[in-house]
């Protein structure tokens, strides 16, 4: 059983759940305590010790039966479902048609379970050997059933029933046999599915989890990421955000600490009859306010996603952050992030503002912004533009840009393009850049983190 | 010490807490493995209640630490009582001058004073806060660290030492180790991601909204005065509300509040008027209220197509026996 648990943990890791050594040790101790007799308790024990995030729960639920299953329900032998007479007729019919019937139907009709080894071999042949992901289970199951001859089964059953009818079986008996076959078919499908799962599980446990070179990933341009790499990078964002958060917190803690906070000092020293033993100084709460205006056209999506993620991971260090997304027009998307976690919110936002080719129009976006959302900008707000500044030769509306700048504390531009590209084609960067307080190139996560970090310094 | 999960469930049941299999298993494991429990889930599903029930089921007093933004060690762990120290110095001035009077040099006097240092930095002047109370307690206790996600990340890091070894370092006194490792329950509403390190040290428990049947059991247990039929209707309505896309879904505690209100108002059935006046006990956002009213009426229309929108019978499904 211990081997199986170790395989299960390896499977969880392969599916992207972080399980530390200490946690796997806990899992062994917990299961040893509770035993394996009570399946529900065994499952809860593993779950409580291995899965520490609710979003990983579905992975656990999917993998658990693959590793710890009974092998599926057994097939029902005919003597349990049929009368002796019906049985005899069925056997006779099977004999009569021996050459024509598939092995599958023979198995179902005689209630003969396929051996484990047989199922295992079948699973291997049906693609279990090349299994890479747990999601492949249904696909392998289908392939196994096809190999067993499930496609032709319906026709064969009809053939068998015809034979039985000719042999003079009553309608009642035929119905009973049909029912028996259907039940056994279900059971066999379940057996095949579990065999596929187990075969896949073994395969996954043997293969090392995908490794990524962190430093390399951080430097990789956003537009050059595979799906797996992006997934890994999303995980990194959480950790980077934690780092940024504590740095930002430290900076805030420092404050200026020079002005005496008379109110707090009096209150704190009441128990010493007002004699000031402890002095309290005014801590300046420099929690910045942000207004993020994000270009989410097709080319910008990867970087926009990571930017939004970072910003909302840092939510607790920010006084107020409002986000706006634009492509051909501009909409506020703050609500999505307040109500949902970034993982859910980002697809929602991307769904709400559909991509369009050559549709990007910051000029019109700025017009929307100034008409509806100018209240998001005051003298404490840092306005962040995230975009490549490519307006498809439309009016850049520099006047509106200046209007925002006049209201805001600072205007910062993040551009994912390399600097030398800013002066080419339809880029309006040369016109926007001089109006900004700072312009950062954010072509990879390293640069993006750096740029976000700088937002939290006093000079930004 | 519990003997098994069934034992846990029964003990919690005696405290009027209906525990699922999973909750019972996790508590049993936490006690046996000596690890804290991290309970996550939406607000109002009974996480804090669980701690209280656990405490009384095990007969250990409950010590509660409510977390908030800006919580630090002096509020959570201990503080030196400067004023008391100062007072003692004042009162003991005579004794001190006696002690120091025959010192020949200033250095000797300072040395002598230094050797008496531990008079002033002794547990006598230590003001224990919840965490230290839990550790120093002579009897075993249950420690509830409520809403850990509200505390800062630094505080979380500081908790690690306390939670893994049940010990605390006080620079002036050395390391204080728990006589009886407390049972610890941390709760989180999941408003922010907790650190990996903290999660690794805990046994994880996710408590979600209960199913219809178990919520009904809770309501019947806590509000026995509500008629069984009305209780079922009420819980069914709450379950339907949770299916809607609301800002804040009604939680179990809100269901209970509502159930109590229905008893107080002597409601016989969930008619339109009762709903109008009491729905605000379940939903705390104006937008949610409006959406719920719309949602409920829409569901009604879907079931009986062709019915006019402003039909007062739109809550008919919830009223009395069904047709």
Interface residues (C-beta under 8 A of the other chain):
Chain A: X18 X20 X22 X23 X26 X29 X30 X33 X34 X38 X40 X41 X44 X45 X47 X48 X49 X51 X52 X53 X54 X57 X238 X242 X245 X246 X249 X271 X272 X277 X278 X313 X315 X316 X339
Chain B: X5 X21 X22 X25 X26 X28 X29 X32 X33 X35 X38 X40 X69 X82 X83 X86 X152 X153 X154 X190 X192 X193 X195 X196 X199 X200 X201 X202 X203 X204 X205 X206 X247
